[in-house]
Amino acid sequence: MTTLRAINITKRFKGMTALDRVSFEIRDGEFVCILGPSGCGKSTLLRSLAGLEAIDEGSIEIGGRDVTCAPPSERNFGIVFQSYALFPNLNVEENIAYGLWNKGLSKDEAAERVAGIIETTGLGCHSKKYPQQLSGGQQQRVAICRALVLNPEFLLLDEPLSALDAKVRLKLRKEIRQIQQRFAITTIMVTHDQEEALSMADRIIVMNEGRIEQMDTPQALYDAPVNGFVADFVGTANFVGADRAIRPESLCLSKSLSDNTIQAEVCDVEYRGAFYRIEVDTHVGHLMVDIPSQQSDAKVLRLGSRLYIDIPQDKVIMLKSA
Ligand SMILES: Nc1ncnc2c1ncn2[C@@H]1O[C@H](COP(=O)(O)OP(=O)(O)OP(=O)(O)O)[C@@H](O)[C@H]1O
């Protein structure tokens, strides 16, 4: 079932086109990430869906209902931003309850709903604390609860993890995904971090300069990117010709020259823990090759080493447009 449809959304800021005929459909219960470089229009797209930004052209439908001109309050989105924006003078329970009080729920009714959500999201032991007594990750969890307690149809997350340190990000990634599944809530998350998008999303919208380059599952984006931009932005790509690419882990060392091998000279060796990334010069250009660290010949590679690289033809990605 389609819950959300964007049809040719265009948004301009003083003659600058931030969104250029953006169209997609999001299904009920899906977790969709909007991924792309800085300034490509991710936040503008999210804000347009929420009604915080009026679009210039196109339309937005929720469950078949046209909401293009509807105010944010009639769209039933819960939004969480990078900055948690919690009320400093209210404790965790009160922060989460605030929206319910605003809606006119009695203190008792609100307290019951808040207790339920605090329980499911594991914030129980922090319920009486104030924002300044919480870590960034905990504050962001409160912000997510505050959005969820209003029973929105959609959860919109704008770079919710980018203010947190690496370890907390990893933990919260999992937690957000678990919460999303537990509540079966259709979720759209903006991120510029490809790893975050690959690990969390059911489908990813890859944006570039206000347009959608590709919308697909993480696996399909990685294995079959439609063009050079997607191949390069999602994962790492070697370009072997204008319309072909190959991933560094698909290339391997070969003992001898054969049909699919080429001669190469090592110009850089970088240890990455699980693998070595070596860079080589070949007659088809500069290539990155990932060699598992366990592999015996990985350790003996030095700058200037001459070797053969195997290019498995079944791993070559055909790009639809360069
Ligand atoms: N209120 C505004 N007024 C003028 N230009 C704007 C406004 N909001 C966004 N823009 C411009 O629109 C383009 C898209 O901005 P947007 O914030 O959507 O990008 P983004 O992909 O979310 O970037 P980032 O990852 O850096 O947050 C940018 O060029 C930005 O400068």
The ligand as a Gaussian input file, in Angstrom:
#p B3LYP/6-31G(d) Opt

LIG

0 1
 N       15.426000      29.103000       3.361000
 C       16.281000      29.060000       2.336000
 N       16.561000      30.162000       1.615000
 C       17.408000      30.120000       0.563000
 N       18.053000      29.010000       0.148000
 C       17.821000      27.889000       0.842000
 C       16.954000      27.839000       1.969000
 N       16.923000      26.572000       2.446000
 C       17.754000      25.858000       1.652000
 N       18.294000      26.631000       0.698000
 C       19.228000      26.192000      -0.361000
 O       18.670000      25.064000      -1.015000
 C       19.648000      24.067000      -1.264000
 C       19.271000      22.761000      -0.597000
 O       19.371000      22.941000       0.812000
 P       19.067000      21.776000       1.837000
 O       19.226000      22.327000       3.206000
 O       17.769000      21.138000       1.504000
 O       20.249000      20.759000       1.513000
 P       20.733000      19.463000       2.310000
 O       20.931000      18.402000       1.303000
 O       19.777000      19.182000       3.430000
 O       22.133000      19.944000       2.864000
 P       22.906000      19.608000       4.237000
 O       23.235000      18.148000       4.187000
 O       24.114000      20.482000       4.167000
 O       21.971000      19.967000       5.364000
 C       20.961000      24.644000      -0.774000
 O       21.652000      25.211000      -1.846000
 C       20.540000      25.711000       0.217000
 O       21.493000      26.736000       0.291000

